[in-house]
Amino acid sequence: MKLLLDIKDSKAEFMIELLKNFPFVKAKPLTPSKAELIEEIKESVEEVKAAKQGKVKLKTLDQLLNEL
């Protein structure tokens, strides 16, 4: 299982060292760009879920093409 933790910068080094002491845990920090990409993907998935549940009205293909 993989987990994504959001830790304050001031505590991050401590948490990484703590996690590295467990033989069953592999810990490595994400670069800021990868963290941002993961957050954007997470938001996109939530938008898709909302659209499937009918909570958000999607644009038609014609509306999207007209924006171009």
DAGIJO-V6798 format. One line per field, one symbol per residue. ss: DSSP state (~ for helix, > for strand, _ for the rest). Layout:
ss: ???
//
This chain:
ss: ________~~~~~~~~~~~~___________~~~~~~~~~~~~~~~~~~~~~________~~~~~~~_
//
